[in-house]
Amino acid sequence: MEKQLALQLRGITKRFGRVVANNHVDLDVNRGEILAILGENGCGKTTLMNMIAGIYFPDEGHIYVDGQEVVIRSPKDAFDHRIGMIHQHFKLVDLFTAAENIVLGVHEEGRYNLKEVNQRVTEIAGKYGFHIDPRKKIYDMSVSEKQTVEIIKVLYRGADILILDEPTAVLTPQEIDKLFDVLRRMRADGKSIIIITHKLHEVLDVSDRVAILRRGEHIATVNTAETNESQLTEMMVGEKVSLDIERNDPVDAAPRLEVMHLNLHNAEGLHVLRDVTFTANGGEILGIAGIAGSGQRELLEAIAGLQPQMEGDVIFHNPKKDKPVTFFHKSMKRVRELGAQGMFHDQNMKPVSFDGMSTAEIRKWVESGNVLFKEDEIIDLRDKTPLEIRQLGVRLSFVPEDRLGMGLVGSMGITDNMMLRSYRKGPAGFLDRKKPRELAEEIIRELKVNTPGVNSPVRRLSGGNVQKVLVGREIAFTPKVLMAAYPVRGLDINSSYTIYHLLNKQKESGVAVIFVGEDLDVLLALSDRILVMNSGAVTGIVDARHATKEEIGLLMTKTDRARKEEA
Amino acid sequence: MAQASEHKEPLIHLSKRTGVAPLRAWLIRLAAVALGLIVCGLAAMLLIERLRDNPGRIGEFYYTFIKGSFSTSRKFWKFLKNLSILLCISLALTPSFRMRFWNTGAEGQTLVSVLGCIAVDFYLGGKIPEWLLLILMFIAALACGAVWALIPALCKARWNTNETLFTLMMNYVATFLVSYCLVIWVANGSSSLPKLKTGKLPTIGNDYLLIILIVLLLAVGLYIYLSYTKHGYEISVVGESVRTAQYVGISVKKVIVRTMLLNGALCGLAGYLIGAGLDQSVTVNSVGGQGFTAIMVAWLAKFNPLVMIITAGLIQLLNQGAAQISQDFNVSGAFPDVIVGIILFFIIGCEFFINYQVHFRSRAGQEGRSVK
């Protein structure tokens, strides 16, 4: 059958400041085909699609629809050219019904007749095999139903070219099957469908052709029938890049953090962590690999006490046997509690009892260094808030993915951000800015943070400098466990190496480092072991010294179904 | 169908500025006020007959503005007194606004406080020593304000209700509560409570000096509280990002409730200054809309208690100047609102130009042109 071109992109380039998101991308889409766009995170898939849908305007390049050059300045322009996009994050009004959302913003002749709309929505749904009640309110709908509304919204506007941004990320396997059936029916109807995904299995399942993007560039477009998973993986992740990252062998690696059977459902009821079990050792870097949104964020947050609904256990091992008790991380209250439980002995192995002693006397004794732990401390962090975890003396540092939205306060200076962890210290109600200021100056000096001053808002700093401030603070806390989520995302090479170096130093000093990364080359070069996650479950833990990128790539993209088929 | 052969940029596009030099920002604001005053003058020439016939007298128009607050010592003290009450309510709102808790209920919180303190005066006045009465009135005012602010705070913390609507609605409840009490208290059915003879805050030097000093002290105290204490720090963190607050283990609910209690209690102080310091009576207009004006004062000052002294002064100057104009030029009572509205429009509107840069499409071969 002769293929007819629906959409052509020629030399599309988009820059955000100094970052080139898309670099002279050429792409062809035919009528009546499903084209998958495949690529790692941040390779420019969504940016490219946003330019077709009128969200962004390209800096350079041309777009042709049906052979005619077009200018798309807004989503409305895109609809005029019969292009519609279904975004990853739904854009629906919760209080409206499906039909009301669908007609929202459509300019039609004649009066607004909801009955007619309902009927047309039902017709479209019937034609492609959707199931939908046009009178149902959005807030009553499941994620999959909301997606259906988004798709019909686009079809209602007469789109012939449909772009779906990661449509399967939020769906269950059964819902994915249904969606793919619908897509196939639309293809039969002559529609062009562009689907963004990084699940290889789905690409092979549903698409006719696959276009691979890597670091903003179009690598190749291949026919799905003529390719396989390993070829696609290779094109997606690129040739082996040799990275010169130091990696020492772990010294005295002992279990530090044990995660057992962790399960978590998010606010939408999706099962985001499925029976996650692993152990992080002190003196070792445990890498976590996985496609974005596979549960990495939730896992770290659950460990840090930020996901109160989680089920399962997080056990913290503190190798304290025969080490002196200090007030650096234990409060007087906690020391008294542990003393009452008979957790301490003195240098002569005689049990310590604080009975009948005043606070000052206890303080004196403890500070003399003669009160020792009898056993290693074992603490379950389950059902603990971040504050409780800290009050238990668990030194857990967390560099979250969202640096300015969670790790730091954007409008505050470096000094005030240093205080986030420590401001409660000190007796009176007033803040002590002296020590945080010293720490801020130290971090600026040691990590070469480029900033106008300790009080200029961190929001104004570049990504690399923001990250140095955040990592610097978390390390200054002398952690036993350091969790870092995408710590080098958006950073230039030099800043990235600063961060790798810091993580390595922590590892050498016996910290259990958990490093969530997206660049497999870096993960393989830096980590000791790599845990691979997929759809909230652990699909494997591999030895980073011997594993290959392809091996990890397969573990990352294996879907539930593929796993089941194998079994 | 567009037939573009080359790259086309939209005619106007906006970009967010990354950091503006404070001097530049203040120059933009100053320019906005000047522009506002000029537009006010033009409006006056259109609307006021005397100026329309004789545009040369426009200078008189601007002079009258100043006259409203400064021509006599009585007017000046009145200006300071009004400024103080407005400032007090603005300060009360500041902690909650810093926390991004959009409390629009200062009017009601203050009114309920006036009611509470007058209720104590009404029932106990003359029966107990005056000093004890004043203390009880003070406690009643603070408690009433705090409770009125606490109700929406608890609902926000517990069920995440919308604080803006909730606090706004509480204003109406407060107004009707006052009407209800007046019906009971005033036997003749006029609903107008005569000035009580007891429960008068003592004065020093001038009738208003004590009130002015209390509010100035409060401004300084609140500045210290917000900038140098742990509580103030927690408020800033919660306001900036709830997720960051949770991440470092701050109990967001606790901070919300505590801060709203403070907010309410400070509204209570304002109510006490009105009830015991000035009126010794209560009507539904005891606060007279200042609870809403205070929102603007706080915003204009970017929630900085010390800058608020200036913005409260500016708003009060506008109000009194505009009132003087309507009196001297013998125009309708709505005219002052027009003047105040125009100037505020410019002041608030200029924030857009401080935060964003406007670019126009460059003409062929020309460099991109940008404004402001």
Chai-1 contact restraints between the chains, C-beta under 6 A:
chainA,res_idxA,chainB,res_idxB,connection_type,confidence,min_distance_angstrom,max_distance_angstrom,comment,restraint_id
A,V71,B,A2,contact,1.0,0.0,6.0,A-B,restraint_1
A,V71,B,A4,contact,1.0,0.0,6.0,A-B,restraint_2
A,V71,B,K8,contact,1.0,0.0,6.0,A-B,restraint_3
A,P386,B,G249,contact,1.0,0.0,6.0,A-B,restraint_4
A,L387,B,G249,contact,1.0,0.0,6.0,A-B,restraint_5
A,G405,B,S241,contact,1.0,0.0,6.0,A-B,restraint_6
A,G405,B,R243,contact,1.0,0.0,6.0,A-B,restraint_7
A,M406,B,R243,contact,1.0,0.0,6.0,A-B,restraint_8
A,M406,B,T244,contact,1.0,0.0,6.0,A-B,restraint_9
A,M406,B,Y247,contact,1.0,0.0,6.0,A-B,restraint_10
A,V409,B,V237,contact,1.0,0.0,6.0,A-B,restraint_11
A,V409,B,E240,contact,1.0,0.0,6.0,A-B,restraint_12
A,V409,B,T244,contact,1.0,0.0,6.0,A-B,restraint_13
A,S411,B,E240,contact,1.0,0.0,6.0,A-B,restraint_14
A,L420,B,V248,contact,1.0,0.0,6.0,A-B,restraint_15
A,Y423,B,K230,contact,1.0,0.0,6.0,A-B,restraint_16
A,Y423,B,Y233,contact,1.0,0.0,6.0,A-B,restraint_17
A,G429,B,T229,contact,1.0,0.0,6.0,A-B,restraint_18
A,G429,B,K230,contact,1.0,0.0,6.0,A-B,restraint_19
A,F430,B,Y228,contact,1.0,0.0,6.0,A-B,restraint_20
A,F430,B,T229,contact,1.0,0.0,6.0,A-B,restraint_21
A,L431,B,Y228,contact,1.0,0.0,6.0,A-B,restraint_22
A,L431,B,K230,contact,1.0,0.0,6.0,A-B,restraint_23
A,L431,B,Y233,contact,1.0,0.0,6.0,A-B,restraint_24
A,R460,B,G19,contact,1.0,0.0,6.0,A-B,restraint_25
